[in-house]
């Protein structure tokens, strides 16, 4: 790849950019006064180490990178308590990688609508998995008039297998499958978002729902698109939500005005952080507060793909502005809060997978603020990131272009 663009990271007021297919693009002059959406992907190796408009040298990588597997169009992954790994493939396959590295398909996933950014999406392991064996996942569910986002749960069962010789990979299937939530608003369009995270007490969950490139549903209180929802573990609205008394979608809504949220995580202080893809400019990191409106598509620090400008966040101080934004893009994928012992210097960081940015991106939250940290080029599109039980960092390579899908394990350089 030829690297000619550079990345500016700006704090506190704005949002950044990403294209409909999770890539950066464009040629218009950006609101920050620098070229936006170059035909080439941005050189995120020149990312500022702090907030503001500064360039720094490429970040020296602390990682030894090992390829330990591969998948076909993987979207998300989640560790089981025993160190096994669940991986979703967009075509509708749920894979289980055991601690010995054996990979088997988990039987019982319902039909998914595959196309664009739709398919089998996020996977989440219930906080009480050791007792309940419950997993949750999101997917594009086929239906009349097109697909819609759905959230399901089931028990993961390992089948007893008698083998003549070792090692003997397990077989697995799902039992007691329930679709516990549906977004409605069936139809075409990608950008499902669809990320699940559990509340700190493990008694409820938060679910992101992208606006599917339809713009107005993000501000429509009757539609679940463009929202972050707060649900009980059975998919019902969580009591105490800002508009719980109104019923319907409003009762489920925690925050509104989102475009395409791909990362959602609690930090130990109880704050909820989210990152999402902006339009033609404006990828952003948000501190999610109950009842707040984050502005899409009324304001954004990016522009529409048609080139039509969108008012900046400062023009609407009544709408919640992001804590950090990128322009040009990184095209964020998954995000974690790192708490492991293997990389003590990264403790307390948000780590973000970057698609068009082809990197692992660090953000440092501190109270209600966030600053930019290091950016480690990976030389490939990174779809998701997870922390293993031993503190290693695992990455899923994106496979949308048919030439990837590797599972990578990051450990300290020796």
C-alpha positions as CSV (number, residue, x, y, z in Angstrom):
1,X,0.0,0.0,0.0
2,X,1.2,3.6,-0.7
3,X,0.9,5.7,2.3
4,X,0.3,9.4,1.5
5,X,-2.5,10.6,3.8
6,X,-2.1,11.4,7.4
7,X,-4.5,11.0,10.3
8,X,-5.6,13.9,12.5
9,X,-7.2,13.1,15.8
10,X,-9.2,15.9,17.4
11,X,-10.6,15.9,20.9
12,X,-13.9,16.8,22.5
13,X,-15.9,18.1,19.6
14,X,-16.6,16.1,16.5
15,X,-16.7,12.8,14.7
16,X,-14.7,11.1,12.0
17,X,-15.2,9.2,8.7
18,X,-15.8,5.8,7.3
19,X,-17.4,4.5,4.2
20,X,-20.4,2.2,3.7
21,X,-18.3,-0.8,3.4
22,X,-16.2,-0.1,6.5
23,X,-13.5,1.7,4.5
24,X,-12.4,5.2,4.1
25,X,-12.8,7.1,0.8
26,X,-13.1,10.5,-0.7
27,X,-11.6,13.7,-2.1
28,X,-13.5,16.6,-0.6
29,X,-11.9,19.2,1.6
30,X,-12.5,18.2,5.2
31,X,-13.8,20.6,7.9
32,X,-10.5,20.4,9.7
33,X,-8.9,22.0,6.6
34,X,-7.1,18.8,5.4
35,X,-8.0,16.6,2.5
36,X,-10.7,14.1,3.5
37,X,-11.2,10.7,2.2
38,X,-8.2,10.3,0.0
39,X,-8.6,7.5,-2.6
40,X,-5.8,5.9,-0.6
41,X,-6.4,4.7,2.9
42,X,-5.1,7.1,5.6
43,X,-1.6,6.7,7.0
44,X,-2.6,6.2,10.6
45,X,1.1,5.5,11.5
46,X,1.3,9.3,11.9
47,X,-1.3,9.6,14.7
48,X,-1.0,12.1,17.4
49,X,-0.1,10.7,20.8
50,X,-2.3,13.2,22.6
51,X,-5.4,15.1,21.7
52,X,-5.1,18.0,19.3
53,X,-3.7,18.4,15.9
54,X,-0.1,17.1,16.0
55,X,1.8,14.5,14.1
56,X,4.2,12.0,15.7
57,X,6.5,9.3,14.4
58,X,5.1,5.8,13.9
59,X,4.6,4.0,17.2
60,X,7.1,1.2,17.9
61,X,5.2,-2.0,18.3
62,X,5.6,-3.9,21.6
63,X,4.0,-7.0,20.1
64,X,5.2,-10.3,18.8
65,X,2.5,-11.4,16.4
66,X,1.7,-15.1,15.8
67,X,-0.9,-16.5,13.3
68,X,-2.8,-19.2,15.1
69,X,-5.8,-19.9,12.9
70,X,-8.0,-18.6,10.1
71,X,-11.7,-18.1,9.5
72,X,-14.0,-17.2,6.6
73,X,-15.3,-13.6,6.9
74,X,-15.1,-13.5,10.7
75,X,-17.0,-10.7,12.4
76,X,-16.6,-11.1,16.2
77,X,-15.1,-13.3,18.9
78,X,-15.5,-13.9,22.6
79,X,-13.6,-16.1,25.1
80,X,-15.2,-18.8,27.2
81,X,-14.0,-19.0,30.9
82,X,-11.9,-22.1,30.1
83,X,-10.0,-20.2,27.3
84,X,-12.0,-21.6,24.4
85,X,-12.9,-19.1,21.8
86,X,-16.2,-18.4,20.0
87,X,-16.0,-16.9,16.6
88,X,-18.8,-15.8,14.3
89,X,-18.5,-16.0,10.5
90,X,-20.8,-13.7,8.6
91,X,-22.2,-16.5,6.4
92,X,-24.0,-17.9,9.4
93,X,-21.4,-20.2,11.0
94,X,-20.5,-20.2,14.7
95,X,-17.1,-21.7,15.4
96,X,-15.7,-23.0,18.7
97,X,-11.9,-23.1,19.0
98,X,-10.8,-25.2,22.0
99,X,-7.7,-24.6,24.1
100,X,-5.8,-27.2,22.0
101,X,-6.5,-25.2,18.8
102,X,-9.2,-27.6,17.4
103,X,-12.0,-25.7,15.6
104,X,-15.5,-27.1,15.2
105,X,-18.8,-25.6,14.1
106,X,-21.5,-25.2,16.6
107,X,-24.8,-26.6,15.3
108,X,-28.1,-24.8,15.7
109,X,-27.6,-21.2,14.5
110,X,-30.8,-20.0,12.7
111,X,-30.8,-18.8,9.1
112,X,-29.1,-15.4,8.6
113,X,-29.5,-12.8,5.8
114,X,-26.0,-12.4,4.3
115,X,-25.1,-9.4,2.3
116,X,-23.1,-6.2,2.7
117,X,-22.5,-5.8,6.4
118,X,-25.3,-8.2,7.3
119,X,-25.0,-11.8,8.5
120,X,-24.0,-13.5,11.7
121,X,-22.6,-10.6,13.8
122,X,-21.6,-10.3,17.4
123,X,-21.1,-13.1,20.0
124,X,-21.2,-12.6,23.8
125,X,-20.8,-15.0,26.7
126,X,-23.2,-14.6,29.6
127,X,-21.5,-13.4,32.8
128,X,-22.9,-16.5,34.6
129,X,-21.8,-18.9,31.8
130,X,-20.1,-21.3,34.1
131,X,-23.6,-22.1,35.6
132,X,-25.9,-21.3,32.7
133,X,-23.9,-22.2,29.6
134,X,-25.7,-19.3,27.9
135,X,-24.4,-17.3,25.0
136,X,-25.9,-14.4,23.1
137,X,-25.5,-13.4,19.5
138,X,-26.8,-10.8,17.0
139,X,-27.6,-11.4,13.4
140,X,-29.4,-10.1,10.3
141,X,-32.6,-12.1,10.4
142,X,-34.4,-12.7,7.0
143,X,-38.0,-11.6,6.9
144,X,-40.7,-10.1,4.8
145,X,-39.5,-6.9,3.1
146,X,-35.9,-7.6,3.9
147,X,-33.7,-8.3,6.9
148,X,-33.7,-6.8,10.4
149,X,-31.4,-7.0,13.4
150,X,-32.2,-9.8,15.9
151,X,-30.7,-10.8,19.3
152,X,-30.8,-14.5,20.3
153,X,-29.6,-16.6,23.2
154,X,-29.1,-20.3,23.7
155,X,-27.2,-22.9,25.8
156,X,-23.9,-24.1,24.5
157,X,-23.7,-27.8,24.8
158,X,-20.6,-29.9,24.2
159,X,-21.3,-33.4,22.9
160,X,-19.6,-36.4,24.2
161,X,-17.3,-37.9,21.6
162,X,-15.4,-41.2,21.7
163,X,-12.2,-41.0,19.8
164,X,-9.8,-43.8,18.8
165,X,-6.8,-41.5,19.1
166,X,-6.1,-38.2,20.8
167,X,-6.4,-35.2,20.5
168,X,-10.2,-35.5,20.2
169,X,-12.0,-32.2,19.2
170,X,-15.3,-31.6,20.9
171,X,-18.5,-31.3,19.0
172,X,-21.0,-28.6,20.1
173,X,-24.6,-27.6,19.5
174,X,-27.1,-25.1,20.8
175,X,-30.2,-25.9,23.0
176,X,-33.2,-23.8,24.1
177,X,-32.7,-21.2,21.4
178,X,-34.7,-18.1,21.9
179,X,-34.9,-14.9,19.7
180,X,-35.4,-12.4,22.5
181,X,-35.4,-9.1,20.6
182,X,-36.0,-7.8,17.1
183,X,-35.4,-4.3,15.8
184,X,-38.3,-4.3,13.3
185,X,-38.0,-1.8,10.4
186,X,-37.2,-4.7,8.0
187,X,-35.6,-3.7,4.7
188,X,-32.4,-3.1,2.8
189,X,-29.3,-1.4,4.1
190,X,-26.2,-2.4,6.0
191,X,-24.5,-0.9,9.1
192,X,-26.2,-3.1,11.6
193,X,-23.7,-2.2,14.4
194,X,-25.2,-4.9,16.7
195,X,-22.7,-5.2,19.6
196,X,-23.7,-6.7,22.9
197,X,-22.1,-5.9,26.3
198,X,-23.3,-6.7,29.8
199,X,-24.0,-4.3,32.6
200,X,-21.3,-4.4,35.4
201,X,-23.7,-6.3,37.6
202,X,-24.4,-8.9,34.9
203,X,-28.2,-8.5,35.3
204,X,-28.9,-6.6,32.0
205,X,-27.3,-5.9,28.7
206,X,-26.7,-3.1,26.3
207,X,-27.1,-3.5,22.5
208,X,-26.1,-1.2,19.7
209,X,-28.3,-0.9,16.7
210,X,-27.0,0.9,13.6
211,X,-29.2,3.2,11.5
212,X,-28.5,1.1,8.3
213,X,-27.7,4.1,6.2
214,X,-31.3,5.3,6.4
215,X,-30.5,8.6,8.3
216,X,-33.8,9.6,9.9
217,X,-34.5,6.5,12.0
218,X,-31.6,7.5,14.3
219,X,-33.8,10.4,15.5
220,X,-37.2,8.6,15.3
221,X,-38.1,7.5,18.9
222,X,-40.4,4.8,17.5
223,X,-37.7,3.0,15.6
224,X,-34.9,1.0,17.2
225,X,-32.4,1.9,14.5
226,X,-29.6,4.3,15.4
227,X,-29.9,3.6,19.1
228,X,-28.2,2.0,22.1
229,X,-30.8,-0.2,23.9
230,X,-30.7,-1.3,27.5
231,X,-32.4,-4.7,27.9
232,X,-32.9,-7.3,30.5
233,X,-31.4,-10.7,29.9
234,X,-34.7,-11.9,28.4
235,X,-34.8,-9.0,25.8
236,X,-37.4,-6.9,27.6
237,X,-36.9,-3.2,28.4
238,X,-34.8,-2.6,31.5
239,X,-36.8,-0.7,34.3
240,X,-35.2,2.6,35.0
241,X,-34.4,3.4,31.4
242,X,-34.9,7.2,30.6
243,X,-38.2,6.7,28.7
244,X,-39.3,3.4,30.3
245,X,-42.8,4.7,31.1
246,X,-43.5,5.3,27.4
247,X,-43.3,1.6,26.4
248,X,-42.3,0.1,23.1
249,X,-38.9,1.1,21.6
250,X,-38.8,4.2,23.7
251,X,-38.8,2.1,26.9
252,X,-35.8,0.2,25.7
253,X,-33.7,3.2,24.5
254,X,-30.7,4.3,26.5
255,X,-29.3,6.8,24.0
256,X,-30.1,7.9,20.5
257,X,-28.6,9.6,17.4
258,X,-26.0,7.0,16.5
259,X,-24.8,6.0,13.1
260,X,-22.9,2.7,13.1
261,X,-21.7,1.7,16.5
262,X,-19.1,-1.1,16.5
263,X,-17.7,-1.0,20.0
264,X,-19.3,-0.8,23.4
265,X,-17.6,-1.4,26.7
266,X,-17.8,-0.5,30.4
267,X,-14.7,0.7,32.2
268,X,-14.3,-0.3,35.9
269,X,-15.5,3.1,37.1
270,X,-18.9,2.2,35.6
271,X,-18.7,4.5,32.5
272,X,-20.0,3.2,29.2
273,X,-17.8,4.0,26.2
274,X,-18.8,3.5,22.5
275,X,-17.0,4.0,19.2
276,X,-18.8,4.3,15.9
277,X,-18.2,4.9,12.2
278,X,-19.0,8.3,11.0
279,X,-20.1,9.2,7.4
280,X,-17.6,10.7,5.0
281,X,-15.4,11.8,7.9
282,X,-16.0,11.6,11.6
283,X,-15.3,8.2,13.3
284,X,-15.8,8.9,16.9
285,X,-15.4,7.8,20.6
286,X,-18.4,8.7,22.8
287,X,-19.1,8.5,26.5
288,X,-22.6,7.1,26.6
289,X,-25.0,8.8,29.0
290,X,-28.6,7.8,29.6
291,X,-31.2,9.8,27.6
292,X,-28.6,11.7,25.6
293,X,-28.9,12.4,21.8
294,X,-25.5,12.0,20.0
295,X,-26.7,14.0,17.0
296,X,-26.7,11.8,13.9
297,X,-27.7,12.8,11.2
298,X,-28.3,16.3,12.4
299,X,-24.7,17.0,13.2
300,X,-21.4,15.3,12.4
301,X,-17.8,16.3,11.9
302,X,-18.0,14.5,8.6
303,X,-20.0,15.0,5.4
304,X,-22.5,12.9,3.5
305,X,-21.1,10.6,0.8
306,X,-22.8,12.8,-1.8
307,X,-20.5,15.6,-0.7
308,X,-23.3,17.5,1.0
309,X,-22.0,19.1,4.2
310,X,-23.4,18.3,7.7
311,X,-23.3,20.9,10.4
312,X,-20.5,20.4,13.0
313,X,-21.2,19.4,16.5
314,X,-20.5,22.9,18.0
315,X,-23.5,24.2,16.0
316,X,-25.8,22.2,18.3
317,X,-24.5,22.3,21.8
318,X,-27.7,20.6,23.0
319,X,-26.5,17.4,21.3
320,X,-23.8,15.3,22.8
321,X,-20.4,15.6,21.1
322,X,-17.8,12.8,20.9
323,X,-14.8,12.8,23.2
324,X,-12.5,12.0,20.3
325,X,-12.9,12.0,16.5
326,X,-10.8,11.0,13.5
327,X,-10.6,12.5,10.1
328,X,-9.3,10.8,7.9
329,X,-10.7,7.6,9.1
330,X,-9.6,4.5,11.0
331,X,-12.9,2.7,10.3
332,X,-13.2,1.2,13.8
333,X,-14.2,-2.4,14.4
334,X,-14.4,-4.1,17.8
335,X,-13.2,-2.5,21.1
336,X,-12.1,-3.8,24.5
337,X,-11.0,-2.4,27.8
338,X,-7.6,-4.0,28.5
339,X,-7.1,-5.2,32.1
340,X,-4.5,-8.0,31.6
341,X,-1.1,-8.5,33.3
342,X,0.8,-9.4,30.0
343,X,1.0,-5.7,28.9
344,X,1.1,-3.6,32.1
345,X,1.6,-0.4,30.1
346,X,-1.7,-0.9,28.4
347,X,-3.8,-1.5,31.5
348,X,-6.7,0.9,31.6
349,X,-6.7,1.5,27.8
350,X,-9.4,1.1,25.3
351,X,-8.1,-0.9,22.3
352,X,-9.8,-0.5,19.0
353,X,-9.5,-2.6,15.9
354,X,-9.1,-0.5,12.8
355,X,-10.2,-1.7,9.4
356,X,-9.1,0.9,6.8
357,X,-6.6,2.0,9.3
358,X,-5.0,-1.5,9.4
359,X,-4.0,-1.1,13.0
360,X,-4.7,-1.5,16.7
361,X,-5.5,1.9,18.2
362,X,-5.2,2.9,21.8
363,X,-7.5,5.4,23.5
364,X,-6.9,6.4,27.2
365,X,-10.1,7.1,29.1
366,X,-9.8,9.2,32.3
367,X,-13.0,10.1,34.0
368,X,-15.3,11.9,31.5
369,X,-12.4,12.5,29.1
370,X,-10.4,10.5,26.6
371,X,-7.1,11.1,24.9
372,X,-5.4,9.4,22.0
373,X,-2.7,6.9,22.7
374,X,-0.5,4.7,20.5
375,X,-1.3,3.3,17.1
376,X,0.3,0.0,16.1
377,X,0.2,-0.7,12.3
378,X,-0.8,-4.3,11.6
379,X,-0.5,-4.2,7.9
380,X,-4.0,-5.7,7.5
381,X,-7.6,-4.8,8.2
382,X,-8.4,-5.7,11.8
383,X,-12.1,-6.6,12.4
384,X,-12.1,-7.5,16.2
385,X,-10.0,-7.5,19.3
386,X,-10.3,-9.6,22.5
387,X,-8.3,-10.1,25.7
388,X,-7.5,-13.7,26.4
389,X,-7.6,-15.1,30.0
390,X,-3.8,-14.9,30.2
391,X,-3.7,-11.3,29.1
392,X,-2.6,-11.9,25.5
393,X,-4.4,-9.7,22.9
394,X,-6.1,-11.6,20.1
395,X,-7.1,-10.0,16.8
396,X,-9.4,-11.1,14.0
397,X,-8.3,-10.1,10.5
398,X,-11.0,-8.9,8.2
399,X,-11.8,-11.1,5.2
400,X,-14.2,-9.0,3.2
401,X,-11.8,-8.8,0.3
402,X,-11.3,-12.6,0.3
403,X,-7.7,-12.6,1.3
404,X,-7.7,-12.7,5.1
405,X,-9.5,-14.0,8.1
406,X,-6.5,-14.9,10.2
407,X,-6.6,-15.2,13.9
408,X,-3.6,-13.4,15.5
409,X,-2.2,-13.6,19.0
410,X,-0.2,-10.7,20.3
411,X,2.4,-11.3,23.1
412,X,5.3,-9.1,24.3
413,X,8.4,-8.9,22.2
414,X,11.4,-10.6,23.7
